[in-house]
Amino acid sequence: MAPKRALYFTYGDDEKCAETRKFMEESGVILQIRDLAENPLTEGELIRLVGHLKLEHFLNPSSPNYSKHNLNNSGLCRGEIIKLMAADHTLLKRPIVKAGRLLLIGCDQAKIAEMLQLENNGSEPSKDPPQPKSNKPGKKAQTARS
C-alpha cells in the first residue's frame, strides 16, 4: 500500500500541534509541512483552501488580533476576512491537515486517523483481541471451540 500523504499547515511552537505531528509521522504519514509564520498563505491559496466552508471553522478566537478586528461581531464580508487572514496568519486555527479533498482543522487525533484511514486511531491500542459480535441484543457472542 502506498504511504499516506498530507499537507500540514502550522505556525509557532505549540505542544498539542507537536503531538499531533508526531502521531501522524509515527503512523507513517508523509507530511509536507508549511510553517505559516515563514511562508504565509496568499489570498488565492486561502480561497482555494477554505472553498465554500464557513470561515468560522478557520478563525482562531485566541488570536489577539481576532478581538482587535472585532471578528466575533464582524460585519466584514468573506473577502475582507480572507484578506485579514492572509495578512495575519495568527488568525488561522492550527494545525490544518489537508489530504486530497479532505480537510481537518485542529489536533483531534481520532478524527485525523479516521480521515486518513490510519490503523492507529489516536487511542491506546487494545491488548485484547477483538471479540465476535452477537446478532441478538443482550446476548454474548459465542466462539467456536475445538
C-alpha positions in Angstrom: 0.0 0.0 0.0 1.3 3.5 -0.9 2.1 5.7 2.1 -0.4 8.3 3.1 0.5 11.9 2.4 -0.9 15.2 3.8 -0.3 18.9 3.8 0.3 20.2 7.4 -0.2 23.9 8.0 1.0 25.3 11.3 3.0 28.1 12.9 4.8 28.7 16.2 5.5 26.3 18.9 2.5 24.5 20.3 2.7 21.3 22.3 -0.6 19.9 21.1 0.4 20.6 17.4 3.7 18.9 18.0 2.0 15.8 19.5 -0.4 15.7 16.5 2.5 16.0 14.1 4.4 13.2 15.9 1.3 11.0 15.9 0.9 11.4 12.1 4.6 10.8 11.3 4.7 7.7 13.6 1.6 6.5 11.8 3.5 6.5 8.6 2.0 9.7 7.1 4.4 11.7 4.9 3.8 15.3 5.8 4.5 18.3 3.6 4.9 20.9 6.4 4.3 24.5 5.8 5.1 27.0 8.6 2.7 29.8 8.1 4.9 32.3 10.0 7.7 31.8 7.5 5.5 31.2 4.4 2.0 32.6 4.9 -0.9 31.6 2.7 -1.8 34.1 0.0 -5.4 35.2 -0.5 -5.7 32.9 -3.5 -4.4 29.9 -1.5 -6.8 30.7 1.3 -9.7 31.0 -1.1 -8.9 27.5 -2.5 -8.2 26.0 0.9 -11.4 27.4 2.5 -13.6 26.7 -0.5 -17.3 27.1 0.5 -16.7 26.1 4.1 -17.7 28.6 6.9 -14.8 30.9 7.8 -15.6 30.4 11.5 -14.1 26.9 11.2 -10.8 28.5 10.3 -10.7 31.6 12.6 -8.7 31.4 15.8 -10.6 33.3 18.5 -7.5 33.0 20.7 -5.5 35.3 18.4 -5.0 38.8 19.9 -6.0 40.3 16.5 -9.3 38.4 16.5 -10.6 40.8 19.0 -8.7 43.8 17.5 -10.6 43.3 14.2 -13.9 42.5 16.1 -14.3 39.3 14.2 -16.7 37.8 16.6 -19.3 40.5 15.7 -17.9 41.4 12.3 -19.9 42.9 9.6 -17.0 42.2 7.2 -17.6 40.3 4.0 -16.0 37.0 3.3 -13.3 38.5 1.0 -12.3 41.1 3.7 -11.9 38.4 6.3 -9.8 36.3 3.9 -7.6 39.3 3.3 -7.1 39.7 7.1 -6.3 36.0 7.4 -3.7 36.3 4.6 -2.1 39.4 6.3 -2.1 37.8 9.8 -1.5 34.0 10.0 -2.3 34.0 13.7 -6.0 34.5 12.8 -5.9 30.9 11.5 -6.6 27.9 13.7 -3.8 25.3 13.7 -2.9 22.8 12.5 -4.7 22.5 9.2 -4.4 19.0 7.7 -5.3 18.5 4.1 -5.2 15.2 2.2 -6.6 15.3 -1.3 -10.1 16.8 -1.0 -10.3 16.2 2.8 -9.6 18.9 5.3 -9.3 18.9 9.1 -8.6 21.7 11.5 -7.3 21.0 14.9 -5.5 18.4 16.9 -8.1 15.6 17.2 -6.0 12.5 16.6 -9.0 10.2 16.3 -10.5 12.4 13.6 -7.2 12.6 11.8 -6.8 8.8 11.9 -10.4 8.4 10.5 -9.8 10.9 7.8 -6.5 9.4 6.7 -7.7 5.8 7.4 -4.9 5.1 9.8 -4.8 1.9 11.8 -3.8 3.7 14.9 -6.8 5.9 15.5 -5.3 8.1 18.2 -6.4 5.9 21.1 -4.4 3.5 23.0 -4.2 0.1 21.2 -6.2 -2.7 22.7 -4.3 -5.6 24.2 -7.3 -7.9 23.9 -8.2 -9.5 20.6 -11.5 -8.3 19.1 -14.4 -10.4 20.1 -17.1 -11.6 17.6 -20.3 -9.6 17.8 -23.6 -11.2 18.6 -26.6 -10.8 16.3 -29.0 -10.7 19.2 -29.1 -7.8 21.6 -28.3 -8.7 25.2 -26.6 -12.0 24.2 -22.9 -12.5 24.4 -21.2 -13.7 21.2 -20.3 -17.4 21.3 -17.0 -18.6 19.9 -16.4 -21.9 18.3 -14.2 -24.2 20.4 -12.4 -27.3 19.3 
